[in-house]
Amino acid sequence: MVNIMSALEGIAVRVEAASGNITPLLHEIRHALRRVAQGGEGTTIDLGSLPLAPGEEKRIEDLLGQGEVRAELNALGPTVVQETRYPGVWYITHRNTEQEVVARFIEVTRMPELLLAQSEDMRRAVSELDSKLPGGNRDVGHDDH
């Protein structure tokens, strides 16, 4: 019996854990993309809330690939918004100032909310531009066109 145990100890065993959540996630993304393409609401999926086995998040990244659009923002640490190879499906990664990932999302939408200019910011921009123009229009609500 001891010889068998010794022989078994010499066999390399590789255990690959799988949560079984990749396929359902891809189905959810597909349904959300169809909904958005038909004019419906978008979906945000918090990858941190999904029970994924080690390596599965990388597998999801590989399956979705990278598209043509990438944006980087800096607010309390860097944030990267990366389109996947599927238009309308975006990876959003938030990092802290130490470059540690603090949140990851898949957002299915025409344009991630994070990239949309806020009305208040645009009104402030109009005021700033007005101050730069000689005799600039001080009426923020006025439309010259």
C-alpha positions as CSV (number, residue, x, y, z in Angstrom):
1,M,0.0,0.0,0.0
2,V,2.9,2.4,0.8
3,N,4.3,1.9,-2.7
4,I,1.0,2.8,-4.3
5,M,0.7,5.9,-2.2
6,S,4.3,7.0,-3.1
7,A,3.4,6.4,-6.8
8,L,0.3,8.5,-6.4
9,E,2.1,11.4,-4.8
10,G,4.4,11.6,-7.8
11,I,1.5,12.3,-10.2
12,A,1.0,15.9,-11.0
13,V,-2.6,17.0,-10.5
14,R,-3.9,20.2,-11.9
15,V,-7.2,21.4,-10.6
16,E,-9.1,23.9,-12.6
17,A,-12.0,25.5,-10.8
18,A,-14.9,26.8,-12.7
19,S,-17.9,28.7,-11.4
20,G,-20.1,27.9,-14.4
21,N,-21.0,31.6,-14.6
22,I,-19.3,32.6,-17.9
23,T,-22.0,31.2,-20.2
24,P,-24.9,32.7,-18.3
25,L,-23.0,36.0,-18.2
26,L,-22.5,35.9,-22.0
27,H,-26.3,35.2,-22.4
28,E,-27.1,38.2,-20.2
29,I,-24.8,40.4,-22.2
30,R,-26.4,39.2,-25.5
31,H,-29.9,39.8,-24.2
32,A,-28.9,43.3,-23.0
33,L,-27.2,44.1,-26.3
34,R,-30.3,43.1,-28.2
35,R,-32.5,45.3,-25.9
36,V,-30.2,48.3,-26.4
37,A,-30.0,47.8,-30.2
38,Q,-33.8,47.9,-30.2
39,G,-33.8,51.2,-28.3
40,G,-34.2,49.8,-24.8
41,E,-32.4,50.5,-21.6
42,G,-28.8,49.5,-21.0
43,T,-27.4,47.2,-18.3
44,T,-24.5,47.4,-15.9
45,I,-23.0,44.2,-14.6
46,D,-20.8,44.4,-11.5
47,L,-18.1,41.8,-12.1
48,G,-17.2,42.1,-8.4
49,S,-20.6,40.8,-7.4
50,L,-20.3,37.6,-9.5
51,P,-18.8,34.5,-8.0
52,L,-16.0,33.8,-10.5
53,A,-13.3,31.2,-10.1
54,P,-9.6,32.3,-10.5
55,G,-8.9,33.1,-14.1
56,E,-12.5,33.4,-15.2
57,E,-12.4,37.2,-15.3
58,K,-9.5,37.0,-17.7
59,R,-11.3,34.4,-19.8
60,I,-14.3,36.8,-20.0
61,E,-11.9,39.6,-21.1
62,D,-10.4,37.3,-23.8
63,L,-13.9,36.2,-25.1
64,L,-15.1,39.8,-25.3
65,G,-11.8,41.1,-26.8
66,Q,-11.0,44.8,-27.4
67,G,-12.8,47.2,-29.7
68,E,-11.7,50.5,-31.2
69,V,-12.7,52.9,-28.5
70,R,-10.8,53.6,-25.2
71,A,-11.1,56.4,-22.8
72,E,-9.2,57.2,-19.7
73,L,-10.4,59.4,-16.8
74,N,-8.8,60.6,-13.7
75,A,-11.0,61.1,-10.7
76,L,-9.9,59.7,-7.3
77,G,-7.7,57.3,-9.4
78,P,-7.6,56.3,-13.0
79,T,-10.6,54.8,-14.7
80,V,-10.5,53.1,-18.1
81,V,-13.5,52.6,-20.3
82,Q,-12.7,50.1,-23.1
83,E,-15.1,49.0,-25.8
84,T,-15.1,45.3,-26.4
85,R,-15.0,43.8,-29.9
86,Y,-18.8,43.9,-29.6
87,P,-20.0,47.5,-30.1
88,G,-22.2,48.6,-27.2
89,V,-20.4,46.3,-24.7
90,W,-17.9,48.1,-22.6
91,Y,-15.4,47.2,-19.8
92,I,-15.1,49.8,-17.1
93,T,-12.2,49.5,-14.7
94,H,-11.8,51.8,-11.7
95,R,-8.5,51.9,-9.9
96,N,-7.4,53.8,-6.8
97,T,-4.4,56.1,-6.5
98,E,-2.2,53.0,-5.8
99,Q,-3.4,51.5,-9.1
100,E,-5.3,48.7,-7.4
101,V,-8.5,47.6,-9.1
102,V,-11.4,48.8,-6.9
103,A,-14.3,48.0,-9.2
104,R,-14.9,46.4,-12.7
105,F,-18.1,46.5,-14.7
106,I,-19.4,45.4,-18.0
107,E,-21.8,48.1,-19.3
108,V,-24.1,47.4,-22.2
109,T,-25.1,50.7,-23.7
110,R,-24.6,53.0,-26.6
111,M,-22.3,55.2,-24.6
112,P,-21.3,54.6,-20.9
113,E,-22.9,57.2,-18.6
114,L,-19.5,57.9,-17.2
115,L,-18.5,59.5,-20.5
116,L,-21.6,61.7,-20.9
117,A,-21.2,65.4,-20.2
118,Q,-23.3,66.5,-17.3
119,S,-25.7,69.4,-17.9
120,E,-24.3,71.4,-14.9
121,D,-20.8,71.0,-16.2
122,M,-21.9,72.2,-19.7
123,R,-23.6,75.3,-18.2
124,R,-20.5,76.1,-16.3
125,A,-18.5,75.7,-19.6
126,V,-20.8,78.1,-21.4
127,S,-20.1,80.7,-18.6
128,E,-16.4,80.1,-18.8
129,L,-16.4,80.5,-22.6
130,D,-18.6,83.7,-22.3
131,S,-15.9,85.2,-20.1
132,K,-13.3,84.5,-22.7
133,L,-15.2,86.2,-25.6
134,P,-15.2,90.0,-26.0
135,G,-18.7,91.2,-25.3
136,G,-19.6,87.5,-24.7
137,N,-23.2,86.6,-24.1
138,R,-23.7,86.3,-20.3
139,D,-27.1,84.6,-20.7
140,V,-26.3,80.9,-20.2
141,G,-29.8,79.9,-21.4
142,H,-29.5,81.9,-24.6
143,D,-29.1,79.9,-27.8
144,D,-27.5,81.9,-30.7
145,H,-28.6,79.3,-33.3
